[in-house]
């Protein structure tokens, strides 16, 4: 039975998506671990301990454990501040594998810092590693400019990891193209495996979802769901809603779901304060509802209640929320960037628009409002596309195929009895 170590330094599968620094990568790691276990793999997920009361090893579900790694202070720190703690992370993983006598077959890193750890652990224990970057530093810098808090050092680290990894998993064709053009990554070592959705979580709610959420039947409901950070472009959606309301007379209701608390709290989610002020300045405070964070089990009701789901980030390596909306039969209007332009088929399952362009977004939304039958057909087409191509089981099967292309027969990677101090170099 294959044993896989998933490394995800800042994105724990146990964290609630949508909370601070918690989003698509958390969902990816959780769902991949779960479905790999269902395929017969044994999976340990290594993530940084960010609270004092966490057990070191949590038996999360059959075949999956979560290992909380003591690396840096046992409290939340932003991922931009974690780089100095990765050597400690790697040393713990090596000691843990030796102490527990676990013969891992392969390491799967998630994010560039986890890649540093995987390379170090792989060299020490004689293991291959694959990596999913989830975001690329050079692309992030192009979109966020001075708002990007990572050091320039990240660029060289990512480039070296693309050379050193046994395989690189890109999440969409744009991801692969960025690696090839911006990092000169060897294309013959890159596999494209998109993200997915869980059919056990997301499906069209046949009962009246609006009634369950206390929403009006007469409003044109736009849903924005995700982390409340500037790059997600929530302000763009608010501006488009104002255009719909004031210029086109659309009875719009914008639901903004997300934040670091279950009730909107500007203290824990500062971006909410800026967005709330914007709604008042634009004169649409009465038709924008900030719900705060919601449990995963509630999200299908929000997707199903909406006339349209909107996501217009500046930069998005993949974007899982559009798939979740599609799985619930809701048309998607998304930015023509990253993975969104792979999952959303323009004019068939929804619409693609430029980021940071509220006029273009409002134009597509107004068209969907005036053509409800066409919008409904888009929703049905999106549902078929999601269910046929993007389930997490399908993702896990494709990732497992990448693993098997790397692995030699089980037992070929013995754990050495000792590791020399110089073997845990993290830079290159």
Phi, psi and omega in degrees: 000126182292142176242122184244134172255109173273129180247125182214086194299322185247354186238094181279143174292346181271348181285154179276117179303142181099343177280182188302128180056026182232120183203230187299324180295322176300315179296315180303309183296316180297311184290321179296315179300314182299314185280333171296319178297321179293336176275356176108003177276152168261129189233129167248129177256119179260121180220155186289136176289121183240018175205149184291329190270009182281135172293146181294318180237124180245121173283097190281313179200167183306121178089356183229126171242150173248124181252118179272118188266124175285099180217103186084185184294145181278064177202169178296132165225145181296150183300333178295344181256007187271345187308317181295346185261003186286330177294319176298321178300312182296316180299321178297315181300319179296314179297319181298314181296321179291315183294317182278353181053049179262119177271076178301145177269330186199150176251134177239108181273144176234113184090159188292326179292322173296328175297321175301316179296313182299318179297316180295312180295320179299319178294320183289323186254001179071042184243146171283158175219148171242162183218138167247120186281327182069331175199146180247133186301317183291324178290317178300317181295322179297325184271326186258341178052236186291346178284348179284119184268000180277149179285159178300336178307332181302323185299313181292325178297314180298317181298318180291326178293325178295332175281323190273333182294147176291322172214150174244130179259112173271149184267349178194166179303323179297322178300312179297316180299320179296320178298317182291318186276322184267340184235358182056038181290142178293115187294334183285358178246012180251128175247139177263118174227109182288170175279185185210192174225164182255114179298342176282349180251327191232124175199162179295128179281116185283329174287171184286099182296325180296320180296318180295331181264000180071034182255152181287144175284341190266353183266152173272105190265122175254131179250130170239122186222131178154192180289144181266080176227153187305321187293346179283350173071030179295327178298327177297320180290321178298316179297321178295321178297322178296320178297317178300316184290308190277323186267323187251356177065028181280131178284073189276145169229115178261121174260123178248105185254122178146167183138180184261008178211161183285344170240144183304125185219109182289340178291318180272338180228084185303327180300330178299323179299315179297317182292321178296319178297322180297319180298321179291317180296328180273358177073029179233024180302331183280349181239017174239126180246118173266113187271340192082189181288148177230149178294152180305320183294345179269343192294326181298332178291321178291314177301316184288331181284338186280146169286328182205143173257134182238134174216113184232060177290160175290324185213134180211108181304321175219288183098101182274328184300324176300322178295319180297319178296316179300319180298335179266007176081023183252129177295152185240133167248119186224163175296144178277062183222156169048224182286341181298322181284356172268318184279322181269120177268112186301125180084354181242311178248359182162209183222148175249137181224160175292147173291159176058036180224080183297332178295314179295319179297314180298323179297317179291320180295321180295322178296317179296323178295320182283343183233070185296328181290320176295320177298319179296320178296321176299319178299316179294319179295320178296320179298315178299317181297316181296312184291331180279330191237343195228035174279154180295330176298317178297318178300312182298321178297320180289322176295319178300324177295324175296314178305311185293335176289340181266322191285142167262174185309144183305145178092001182275358182238076180294146178277122180294154184285337179212155180236123180291150185301327183281359185276355183252054175273131189257349189276310178185000000 
